[in-house]
Amino acid sequence: MAKSLAEKKYTVHFMPDNIDIAVEPGANLMETAIAAGVHINASCGGASTCGTCNVLIQEGQVKSRRTDKVSDIDYARGIRQSCQSRISSDLVVKIPVESRLEKEVLSQEATGIAAPAPIALATGWQFNPPASKLFIELPSPTLKDNASDLSRLLRCLRQQYNLDNISVEFSVVKKLARILRDGNWKVTATTLLDSDSGQRLINIEPGDTRLGHYCLAFDIGTTAVRGQLLDLNRGKVLARGIDYNGQISYGEDVISRIACCRKTGGLKKLQRAVVATINGIIKGLVETAGIEAGEIGHMVVAANTVMVQLLLGLDPKYLRLSPYVPTINTVPLVGASSLGIDVADHVHLYSLPAVASYVGGDIVAGILGAGIYQRKTVTLYIDIGTNGEIVLGNSDWMISASCSAGPTFEGGGVKHGMIATTGAIEDFELTPKLEPKITTIGGAKPKGICGSGLINIVAAMLKAGVIGQNGKFNTDLPTKRLRAGGDGYEYVLAWKAATQIGKDIVFTEIDIDNLTRSKAAMYAGYQTLINSVGAKFSSVEQVIIAGTFGNKIDIENAITIGLLPDLPRDRFIFIGNGSLLGARLTSFSNDLLCDGQRVAGMITNLELSENADFMNNYVAALFLPHTNTDQFPSGKIKEMQH
Amino acid sequence: MAKSLAEKKYTVHFMPDNIDIAVEPGANLMETAIAAGVHINASCGGASTCGTCNVLIQEGQVKSRRTDKVSDIDYARGIRQSCQSRISSDLVVKIPVESRLEKEVLSQEATGIAAPAPIALATGWQFNPPASKLFIELPSPTLKDNASDLSRLLRCLRQQYNLDNISVEFSVVKKLARILRDGNWKVTATTLLDSDSGQRLINIEPGDTRLGHYCLAFDIGTTAVRGQLLDLNRGKVLARGIDYNGQISYGEDVISRIACCRKTGGLKKLQRAVVATINGIIKGLVETAGIEAGEIGHMVVAANTVMVQLLLGLDPKYLRLSPYVPTINTVPLVGASSLGIDVADHVHLYSLPAVASYVGGDIVAGILGAGIYQRKTVTLYIDIGTNGEIVLGNSDWMISASCSAGPTFEGGGVKHGMIATTGAIEDFELTPKLEPKITTIGGAKPKGICGSGLINIVAAMLKAGVIGQNGKFNTDLPTKRLRAGGDGYEYVLAWKAATQIGKDIVFTEIDIDNLTRSKAAMYAGYQTLINSVGAKFSSVEQVIIAGTFGNKIDIENAITIGLLPDLPRDRFIFIGNGSLLGARLTSFSNDLLCDGQRVAGMITNLELSENADFMNNYVAALFLPHTNTDQFPSGKIKEMQH
């Protein structure tokens, strides 16, 4: 956009971040916040339907379209939906607590404090990174030996490293003559092994630069992006970084992101948003480790199929339409800088291959990292989220499915739901008098309920008889906490005065209903996979729960509500972020990289969306824990003991 | 360069082309002519030393540095060296006839009239172009078969064409989803076979586009660029084009071009100049054939090593310095449009591999096209020019050399020398009264002498005794044509009134000397190669003369002066433009492409610049025809008959 310097601009000051930005008159306020780097919650991606991006206009004027997401009282005190507001003067804007995303919780995770070490891991692999640095001393040319610079280099690579049939990138050719002479015929070559085209010569530097040999491993999640800086000489993690995926402002889940791509320029915006997030993380990683960004020679990414397509700038529209076809599962190497990523031009981006539209490289990374493909043990791998991914199998066979669990586990579709940041209710108990004992993330005043909190609330209420197996409140109970609200019966978790948001935080029957549907979708997914191979739940020898959300789940409570199958507790293993684990291992070992491609190829995906068995299983699971209580013997035993 | 619109500009009008251009005050006049597309002769590349870029300022003012290249009389009438002139007003500039390059002769060649059919050709090859178009009908995706778009395509390529392990360019991935659906699951894939990385998928189009499947073959010579448009379905040449290499204005030979690269921005200017020439030719080819430029799917180039490096934007400076090392002999595929060539983004440029700094892909193309590597016949392959290239061998062995013959054969270093365009004296006889009978190219009034003319002049004078074997004029002869001039003795070929240039056209002893050195370098080259393998001239069973200059040589006269060895005349074969022939064949046949790479690898290059045997042979050849007359029995027989 070419702009005349004379054009009038308005200044917008965002609170509490204290960030200023100058914008054109008429600019959209939500997009302005994104441009300013102010994290804002916008679940629906600016479609005006979610009401989570509301802000308080403290000074100045906006032109706002009013929807039913802003109450009369709020409107009067200056609350506006930022996605529906255009800037018409200098502004001071406050992002209210419920519209803000906070980095604290993520940061805690980044330091590694909250990340438990995985206890199921791939074994037996060699440390042989796909990217290598090779030091070469070349004989100077003479009249008797005046082979071309490139022939000389290739000859030495053959003689000194037994490397044959290496293909050479033109960018190397362009600087080769200068680098060979700058280095006085001592140079360091960077090679990259690619399964398609074999060894590639991707960079050449003067002198011996082998000591500086780093790689980036990234997990690009729909919600958060996590990066690690790896030392390829020592196989160590030098620094960890994390941030919200900048695409959140355009929609919280993959479906709303895909919808965003239907708008003109939408795909480009999403692509730039996630690249900006990645670049921010890289900057931090490089600073923390005290290395030069130019010493990074490779990059590995694990992400779900939609995230991969958006990162590469590929239109994901067909992913959303039946029969759910992605453009690619196995992504060719792509020049990272050509995508806008702030690394040297020779760095290639390797994406872990996907299985299907909704079983992506992040899951393949997890299967790889957990070594499931190496063992005979029949394993159920579960990644719980808006899109729940499930893999069942062992070293001989694997079958996968994805089930649309809905956003409940990330706080979506829940009256006071929120993602797992400061102030979210994450643990819950009931006193004998049916009073709540709540624990929030960061110990702050409560602001809402996160996914793990929901599970713990429903389990506690179910056990106490506050909720029946049909998901309805027992309205006869002697407590003022239970009352009829706007959305049917509700339980007051925290009275207005004790909250950050200035109103009662409640848990409604609709919320229970949504959670029940979500857990039913997951459970029906396991069951359909198990049925499809003619097995039973008891055949599952190991359950691996992946993902940062999975990490926070209380297994006992999850079984109580029927989200996890009722198996002996010692069969459950938390693996943490399997996606990042797989990305890291793939950076370290070409063996594992090849294994990853084999794993993606060996998994058979079962499409659940029009599967009759899945529908039956789903309906049967719409009880707490399940219609068929034989499947949950623990609950029955407890009842008997009761 | 950002320019204020308000800045003053001058208009320069070039005659006789009638081309106008607006320039900044102080702009260099030669560069302005180049920018305007006015062909101008500038042998020294603007170093002021050659005096060939003189122009007539008809109106307006220039600020000019005066050198001895402009006589007092010429200076008075407005002649200026364009390379030494800066523009200080609006101008009308006439390019005098001797400073102009004319396209007529080249155009004649382009129509094929002047190009004899080669009579030595590679045989036994299959028509299997490296670039293929494959039509594919894909099954539409279903829930039971919802593989990714790319997996589906690759599966069909495997099933329908037995193509496995194909690597996919990211540009194809980017448009794949759209093209598959636009084509309703019927598409045409373009694949390219690369010796490094195997089959590549480089393009995808909706529907069946197999009929439009074309390739460009180019010979990029130091002086002229020749292109052909090939139909890859029928193996036919659809159109031919030719133009002077736009780099001529920066220097006539490769050495002055390399020198030009030492200047800031010089390499970029040269790169752009040859690309502009190529683009002009492509435009003409596409128009002539009546095809769409987008239907061109591949491009093959044969050129000497310096031309290849300049085209790719690689600094050629080390080519000029001992030990004469090029950056690359075997060039990886390069995106043609990334070099500025006006073709679709998926078109790759393949350059025939070179042997050494001065034995390039053009020579490999010729060896390939002439099929020398296929026969047991011991062949001497000769490409005569400023840089003379020689290859000796057969299917079992080959040895090459290049000798710096100097610019004589292209009219350089000769008082009235010129390249072979209209008005150049190309044939010459002497009457018994020692009067000249001259023939000029195009039948025009004489303007100068071209290389083949020089050979014919010296041969005729040698036979008539006007010149002795030592290269000196016999000054006792009764003719006014022989006289003492500024450069020693000279023979007047044409009196002033009969010329285009308004002065006597003469041939001097210095000219004879230069021609003798040039032919001696070539002859010493053959001899050194033959000696190096312990053979004799009589072992050579076939002499193939390549190049457009070679085509014009009178064999008998060339033997008379000692430029060609005195072998039975039926052993000599003209092959014409071997470079373009090889480029075309390589476009048609992957077998031949592989052969070309094998040929480049099997040729041993002998560096002559510090070779003692070469120096001896050279000194011995500084007689007409040679010090050792045993080597030229024909001459002795004639003498005996005389």
Contacts between the chains, C-beta under 8 A, distances in Angstrom:
chain1	res1	chain2	res2	distance
A	141	B	323	4.7
A	141	B	325	4.6
A	142	B	323	5.4
A	143	B	322	6.5
A	143	B	323	4.6
A	143	B	324	7.8
A	143	B	607	4.8
A	143	B	609	7.3
A	143	B	610	5.7
A	144	B	607	7.6
A	145	B	323	7.7
A	146	B	323	4.1
A	146	B	324	5.5
A	146	B	325	5.3
A	146	B	356	6.7
A	146	B	357	7.0
A	146	B	605	8.0
A	146	B	607	6.4
A	147	B	325	7.5
A	147	B	329	7.7
A	148	B	325	6.4
A	148	B	326	4.5
A	148	B	327	6.3
A	148	B	328	5.3
A	148	B	329	4.3
A	148	B	330	7.9
A	148	B	354	7.6
A	148	B	356	7.9
A	148	B	357	7.9
A	149	B	318	7.6
A	149	B	325	6.0
A	149	B	326	7.1
A	149	B	327	4.9
A	149	B	328	7.0
A	150	B	327	6.4
A	150	B	328	4.4
A	150	B	329	7.2
A	150	B	330	7.1
A	151	B	328	7.9
A	151	B	329	6.0
A	151	B	330	7.4
A	152	B	325	7.9
A	165	B	196	7.4
A	167	B	196	3.9
A	167	B	197	5.2
A	167	B	332	6.8
A	168	B	196	7.6
A	168	B	332	5.3
A	169	B	332	7.3
A	170	B	312	7.8
A	170	B	332	5.6
A	170	B	334	5.2
A	173	B	312	7.5
A	173	B	314	6.9
A	173	B	327	6.3
A	173	B	328	5.6
A	173	B	331	7.5
A	173	B	332	6.6
A	174	B	312	7.7
A	174	B	313	6.9
A	174	B	314	6.4
A	176	B	327	5.4
A	176	B	328	7.6
A	177	B	314	7.1
A	177	B	315	6.2
A	177	B	317	7.8
A	177	B	318	5.6
A	177	B	325	7.9
A	177	B	327	4.6
A	178	B	315	7.3
A	181	B	318	7.7
A	196	B	165	7.4
A	196	B	167	4.0
A	196	B	168	7.7
A	196	B	197	7.3
A	197	B	167	5.2
A	197	B	196	7.3
A	197	B	197	3.8
A	197	B	198	7.3
A	198	B	197	7.3
A	312	B	170	7.8
A	312	B	173	7.5
A	312	B	174	7.7
A	313	B	174	6.9
A	314	B	173	6.8
A	314	B	174	6.4
A	314	B	177	7.1
A	315	B	177	6.2
A	315	B	178	7.3
A	317	B	177	7.7
A	318	B	149	7.7
A	318	B	177	5.7
A	318	B	181	7.7
A	322	B	143	6.5
A	323	B	141	4.7
A	323	B	142	5.4
A	323	B	143	4.6
A	323	B	145	7.7
A	323	B	146	4.1
A	324	B	143	7.8
A	324	B	146	5.5
A	325	B	141	4.7
A	325	B	146	5.3
A	325	B	147	7.5
A	325	B	148	6.4
A	325	B	149	6.0
A	325	B	152	7.9
A	325	B	177	7.9
A	326	B	148	4.6
A	326	B	149	7.2
A	327	B	148	6.3
A	327	B	149	4.9
A	327	B	150	6.4
A	327	B	173	6.3
A	327	B	176	5.4
A	327	B	177	4.6
A	328	B	148	5.2
A	328	B	149	6.9
A	328	B	150	4.4
A	328	B	151	7.9
A	328	B	173	5.6
A	328	B	176	7.6
A	329	B	147	7.7
A	329	B	148	4.4
A	329	B	150	7.2
A	329	B	151	6.0
A	330	B	148	7.9
A	330	B	150	7.1
A	330	B	151	7.4
A	331	B	173	7.5
A	332	B	167	6.8
A	332	B	168	5.3
A	332	B	169	7.3
A	332	B	170	5.7
A	332	B	173	6.6
A	334	B	170	5.2
A	354	B	148	7.6
A	356	B	146	6.8
A	356	B	148	7.9
A	357	B	146	7.1
A	357	B	148	7.9
A	607	B	143	4.8
A	607	B	144	7.6
A	607	B	146	6.5
A	609	B	143	7.3
A	610	B	143	5.7
